[in-house]
Amino acid sequence: MGIRGLMSFVEDYSNEFFVDLKLRDTKIIIDGYSLFHRLCFNSNLELRYGGDYDSFADVVQKFFESLFACHICPYVVLDGGCDITDKKLTTLKDRAREKIQAAHSLSVGGGGNVCPLLIREVFIQVLIRLKVCFVQSFSEADRDIMTLANHWNCPVLSSDSDFCIFDLKSGFCPLNSFQWRNLDTIKDTQDYYIPAKSFSLDAFCHYFNNMNKALLPLFAVLCGNDHVNLPIMETFISKVRLPFSSKGRRYHRVLGLLNWLSNFDDPTEALDNVLKSLPKKSRETVRELLCCSMEEYQQSQVKLQDFFQYGTYVCTDALNLGLPGWVLAALAKAQLPPFISDALVLRRTFLHTQVENMQRPNAHRVSQPIRQIIYGLLLNAPSHPEDKSPNTLPSQLLAFNEVERIKTNIKTSTVYVKQLLKDHCDLSKLAEEMWTPHPGRLSALLPAICER
């Protein structure tokens, strides 16, 4: 998630909203997605030629060595697959287009930030080597991070502005003010600490007329986060007299909405006033969507502390899908990538953008036969829809969607599955079966690998 314009806004009020920290001797919950992106984009790495992975691995190792030197115990939480309700689909497509434009710029010698394809995997390899505890959430990790941080009463490290909305007991440390490269020592001791800043939600609310913290989730969805982007909300914005700001439209909206919301005692009163400005026929639909989106800022039911202490990961959404236990365990341990859960749950995957010749087909086309086999294994489909055997399933059950790059735009392409083994058993036994010697496995897999 993320609230447009909020991070730059609070940083402009750094003296009012942040307190200085000398961070040491604590647990810290790290937003893995934010961290590996920041380390990738802020370490002078080469991003144009497929990935400066050795240098990236060194940067990641040095980061965690700085934490260890200060006796900071990190717990990294990685995002998983897309939300099963698919409510971020529009945002994901917009971001995919932005990445394509950045990759195109890099490909012709310009600037831009696009993570090389294997950055996430290299990041995880370093975590394993350094024995840093980590988990992969089933979907977006923000709520899980907030819930764990409050359970352990320790700070969160991220660059996601949503953590300015969560009520965190020990605060939120933005990555851009986390000076891990500049360790200092406590006076007259040899004890190292990391200079950092912590966002104070109490100071933030106090600044806006002692605003009720419970109003902040409504502020987030009105301001526009990754889940809500309703054109009809512009009707409400146009009718609210927001104060003028010379710092841009987003800054103007953030400041105006906070001032406006500070006049209300609770979210119900404020939401009723929002709906009054909308056409009657739209009010209940908008209410339902806004209330649903506000729930994204409530505590998660997932108890990550159980995973870190006992190795058990329980997610109701995942369990309700009826996925095999070995799949859920492998996803939580990041032994399977989010690509797998997206394919299993949504029958759709986003193929990652990379720097390449934008006038040619994207390089993912080369590996499409392998992905078709993966889709077939996940689906247990008996054959391709063109196969006229009696066991053929309807073609819509054998199709997966891939969002891919076509020149400098995106396109959703339909890909049909391929069967690896005709006598293959169900997904619940796949993990053990794939390690069982079978003379036909290699001969079945090689033609697909060599097809292109």
C-alpha positions, -999 to 999 in steps of 0.1 A, spaced: 0 0 0 10 37 2 -7 71 5 3 94 -23 22 124 -11 22 116 26 58 106 31 72 138 15 46 158 35 56 144 69 93 148 61 87 185 54 75 187 91 104 166 104 110 187 135 73 184 145 66 147 136 99 129 142 121 122 172 158 113 171 167 77 181 200 60 191 189 26 180 205 -4 197 197 -34 219 163 -41 203 143 -62 180 133 -45 148 107 -56 122 119 -48 86 97 -44 56 118 -66 33 103 -52 0 112 -16 11 147 -26 22 159 -45 -8 146 -18 -31 163 9 -12 196 -10 -10 194 -17 -47 186 19 -58 208 38 -33 241 20 -35 254 31 -69 248 -3 -84 247 -9 -121 211 -14 -132 214 -16 -169 231 -49 -177 211 -76 -159 221 -71 -123 252 -62 -103 244 -91 -79 278 -95 -62 279 -58 -52 243 -60 -41 249 -90 -19 279 -71 -3 256 -41 5 230 -63 21 256 -81 42 271 -48 54 236 -35 63 229 -64 86 264 -64 100 257 -28 111 226 -40 129 245 -69 146 272 -44 157 245 -25 176 229 -57 190 198 -51 169 179 -83 161 162 -80 127 131 -99 116 124 -94 79 89 -97 65 85 -101 28 54 -94 7 37 -124 -8 13 -126 -37 -14 -103 -48 -45 -97 -26 -69 -126 -33 -97 -100 -39 -76 -84 -66 -85 -49 -55 -50 -36 -63 -51 -47 -100 -54 -12 -114 -25 0 -93 -4 -30 -102 -9 -23 -139 -1 14 -135 31 4 -117 40 -21 -144 37 7 -170 59 30 -149 86 3 -147 85 -3 -184 91 34 -190 120 34 -165 135 3 -181 132 19 -215 150 50 -202 178 28 -188 180 8 -220 189 40 -240 214 54 -216 190 75 -194 181 72 -157 156 51 -139 151 26 -112 142 -10 -121 153 -39 -99 171 -66 -118 152 -99 -120 170 -118 -93 174 -91 -67 148 -105 -44 163 -140 -46 198 -127 -39 185 -108 -10 169 -140 5 201 -159 -1 221 -133 20 194 -135 47 199 -173 48 237 -171 49 236 -146 77 209 -165 96 186 -135 96 150 -146 105 125 -139 77 91 -149 66 70 -144 34 35 -133 40 7 -149 20 -2 -115 4 7 -79 13 28 -78 45 19 -43 60 -7 -55 85 13 -85 95 44 -63 102 23 -38 123 8 -66 143 41 -83 150 58 -50 159 31 -42 184 32 -77 199 69 -74 205 68 -37 212 96 -29 188 100 -4 159 93 -9 122 118 -1 95 103 7 61 98 34 35 60 28 31 39 58 41 11 35 54 32 30 85 24 67 93 -12 55 97 -8 24 117 -7 30 155 27 15 163 37 12 200 74 17 193 72 39 162 81 38 125 117 44 113 118 56 77 147 41 57 158 74 43 168 86 78 182 53 90 219 60 91 232 24 91 264 34 73 273 60 101 275 40 133 282 61 164 291 52 200 274 62 232 296 87 251 324 71 272 315 36 260 322 12 231 285 6 226 275 13 190 241 27 179 225 36 146 213 72 143 177 71 132 144 90 134 111 77 146 77 90 134 55 101 163 18 95 155 9 113 187 28 144 176 12 141 141 -24 140 155 -16 168 181 -5 191 153 -39 187 136 -61 199 165 -56 167 185 -72 147 158 -86 113 167 -62 85 155 -92 65 144 -97 91 116 -64 83 99 -76 52 80 -104 73 65 -78 100 56 -57 73 39 -85 61 16 -98 96 9 -63 108 0 -59 79 -23 -39 47 -15 -32 16 -36 -67 1 -29 -89 31 -35 -88 53 -66 -124 63 -72 -130 91 -98 -163 99 -79 -142 109 -49 -131 140 -69 -167 151 -65 -162 152 -27 -128 168 -30 -141 196 -53 -168 204 -27 -145 206 3 -127 239 5 -91 227 9 -65 254 17 -42 264 -11 -7 251 -12 21 261 -36 39 228 -31 18 208 -56 -15 189 -59 -7 160 -37 7 181 -9 -24 203 -12 -47 173 -8 -28 158 21 -28 191 41 -64 199 33 -78 165 41 -60 164 75 -73 199 84 -108 190 73 -109 156 92 -96 172 124 -130 189 127 -148 155 134 -148 134 165 -149 100 149 -148 82 115 -186 76 113 -193 113 115 -167 122 90 -177 94 66 -213 106 67 -202 141 57 -182 126 28 -212 107 15 -234 138 17 -214 154 -11 -220 124 -35 -250 115 -56 -275 95 -36 -273 65 -60 -236 61 -53 -235 66 -16 -239 30 -3 -215 16 -29 -188 41 -19 -195 36 18 -190 -1 14 -157 3 -5 -143 29 19 -152 9 50 -137 -22 34 -105 -4 26 -102 12 60 -101 -24 75 -67 -28 58 -53 -6 87 -66 -29 114 -47 -57 132 -39 -88 112 -51 -122 123 -18 -137 113 6 -143 142 40 -141 128 55 -145 163 43 -181 161 63 -186 128 95 -171 143 91 -191 175 76 -224 164 78 -224 126 40 -224 122 23 -200 98 -15 -198 99 -33 -175 75 -71 -178 73 -72 -166 37 -47 -192 26 -64 -220 45 -98 -212 30 -83 -218 -4 -77 -254 5 -40 -253 -6 -18 -282 4 1 -278 36 35 -282 19 27 -253 -4 17 -230 24 48 -239 44 71 -234 13 55 -200 6 60 -188 42 97 -199 41 100 -181 7 110 -214 -9 83 -207 -34 80 -172 -49 48 -150 -49 46 -160 -86 33 -194 -75 6 -181 -52 -6 -156 -78 -8 -185 -104 -26 -208 -79 -51 -182 -65 -57 -157 -93 -47 -177 -125 -27 -146 -133 9 -135 -130 28 -103 -137 61 -109 -156 87 -87 -141 100 -58 -162 137 -58 -171 161 -36 -191 161 -49 -227 154 -38 -263 119 -25 -260 113 -30 -298 118 -68 -295 96 -94 -277 102 -95 -240 127 -121 -228 102 -139 -207 88 -154 -240 118 -178 -240 108 -194 -207 71 -196 -215 71 -234 -221 86 -239 -186 59 -217 -171 32 -237 -189 45 -268 -173 45 -251 -139 9 -240 -145 0 -276 -154 15 -290 -122 -3 -264 -101 -36 -272 -119 -31 -309 -124 -46 -305 -159 -46 -337 -180 -38 -321 -213 -38 -290 -236 -73 -279 -247 -64 -289 -283 -58 -325 -272 -90 -343 -281 -86 -371 -255 -117 -379 -234 -102 -364 -202 -98 -329 -217 -111 -302 -193 -128 -271 -206 -103 -247 -221 -111 -219 -195 -98 -242 -168 -66 -247 -186 -58 -210 -192 -37 -187 -172 -32 -149 -178 3 -133 -180 6 -96 -178 36 -89 -200 55 -61 -218 46 -55 -255 70 -28 -267 65 0 -241 31 -10 -228 15 -39 -211 -8 -66 -224 -26 -95 -207 -19 -127 -227 -36 -160 -223 -13 -190 -218 -25 -226 -219 -10 -252 -195 11 -282 -205 10 -316 -188 43 -330 -175 32 -365 -166 0 -382 -176 1 -403 -144 9 -374 -121 -9 -374 -88 -25 -344 -71 -8 -312 -59 -8 -324 -23 18 -351 -32 38 -331 -57 67 -322 -34 75 -358 -25 69 -372 -60 92 -348 -77 121 -362 -57 111 -398 -64 132 -414 -92 112 -418 -124 127 -425 -158 100 -405 -177 105 -372 -158 136 -359 -175 124 -370 -210 91 -352 -204 107 -320 -191 135 -316 -217 114 -311 -248 97 -281 -231 130 -266 -220 145 -271 -255 113 -260 -274 126 -225 -280 
